[in-house]
Amino acid sequence: MEIREGGCLCGAVRYRTSDVSRGVVYCHCSQCRRQTGHVYAATRVRHDRLTVEGADKLTWYAASEFAKRGFCSTCGSALFWKRDGTDTISIMAGSFDQPSGLKAKAHIFVADKGDYYEIEDGLPRYARGSSDASS
């Protein structure tokens, strides 16, 4: 198992994981675009394979009735997305230290994508979510 590390812009929150169970999924929903200013790019890990240092600087926002978003309370960096009742957590791909070793997998919620860009990379696209890609 390859150890991967990352963290927020200011370094107050750092994480480490030995389990990346999915390629990077790009989410184009309006919530993700509003939180990040563009698209959400995230991979997924099992929660029990994630160690977070500086968790006291991590703020969770319940953006919906079924999931929450974790971000650094110091610098505002978006770091995590967690669906309630699951044993996995999504980690923002851009927050991993380089080289990340991550590979792109798919686009979800493309029906909600912004009107200022096109998706032209040939990856699979889903109008809403996909059972494998969105959780």
N, C-alpha and C positions, 0 to 999 in steps of 0.2 A: 504494500500500500504506500502510495506516494503522499508525503506530508506537504500540504499547501498552506501558506500563511497569507494574511492580508490585514487590512485595517482602514480606518478613516483617514481623511486628509490631514488632521492635526496630530494623529497618533494616540489620542486618548483611548480609543477602542481598537484592540488588536484581536485577531482570532487565528485559530489553527485547526485544521481538519485533516483527517486521513481517509476521507470518504467523499469523493465527488461522483455521484451516481447518475448524473445526466449531463448532456451537453448543454451549451448556453442556449437559452430560449429568449427571444426578444418579444416583449409584451408591448402592444401598441394601444392598450386601453386608456381611457381618459384619465383615470386615477394615476396610473404610472407616468403618463406624460406630464401631468401636473406636478407630481412629486419631484421628478428628475429634470424636467425641462425638455425632455425628448422621449426616448423609449427606455424601458427597463430591460436590461440584459442580465440574466441570472442563471446560475446553475443550482443544483440541489444537493444537499447532504443529509445524512441521518443526524438527527438532533444529538444523539448520544455520541457522535463522532466529532462534535464541535466543542472547542474550548474557547471561551471569550475572556480576555483580560480587559479590565476597565469597564466591566458590565454596569458599574454605577453611573457611567456616562452614557449608557444606552437608554434611549427613550423609545417607548412603544406607543404607536398610534393605531387605534382600531378604526381603520378606514372603511370597514364594512362590517356586516353582522357575522362574517365567517373567517376573517383574517385580520392580521395586524402587520404593521410595518415598523421596523426597527432602524433608528438613526442615531448618530452621535449628537448629544445635546450640546456639545461645545462647538463643533464646526458645521453641523447639519448634514454630514455625509449620509446618504441612504446606504444601508448595509444589508438588511435582512427583510424577508417577507415570510410570514408564517401563517399557514392555514390552520385554524383551530382543529383540535382533535387528531392531528397527524403526527407522525414521528419523524417528519422531515422538515427542513427549513431551507428556503432559497437564500443564496448569497449573491450579492451584486458582483458580476464578473469584473467590472472595472476596479473593484476594491482589492483584488488579489495582487500580491507582489508578483513581479515579473521574473522569469518567465512563468506564466500561469499554467501552461499546458492544456488550457481549455480549448474546446472546439465548438463552433456554432452548430445548432441542431434544427431550429424551427422558429417560426413567427406565430404568435397567437394574438387574438383579438384584432386581426387586420381590418375587420369591418369598422373599427373605431379609430383607425390610424389618422394621424394628422394630415391635413390637406397640403402641406408644404414639402412633402418628400415622396419618393417612390421606393418600393421594395423590389430590387432587381438582382438579388444574389442567388436565386435558384433554390433556396431552401424551402422545405414544406411550409405551407401557409394554412392557418385555420381561422375561419371567420370569427369564431369565439375562442374557446379553449380546446384543448385536447386532453384526454384523460392522462396521458403520459407526460405531456409538456407543461400543463398548467398548474399542477400541484407541487 
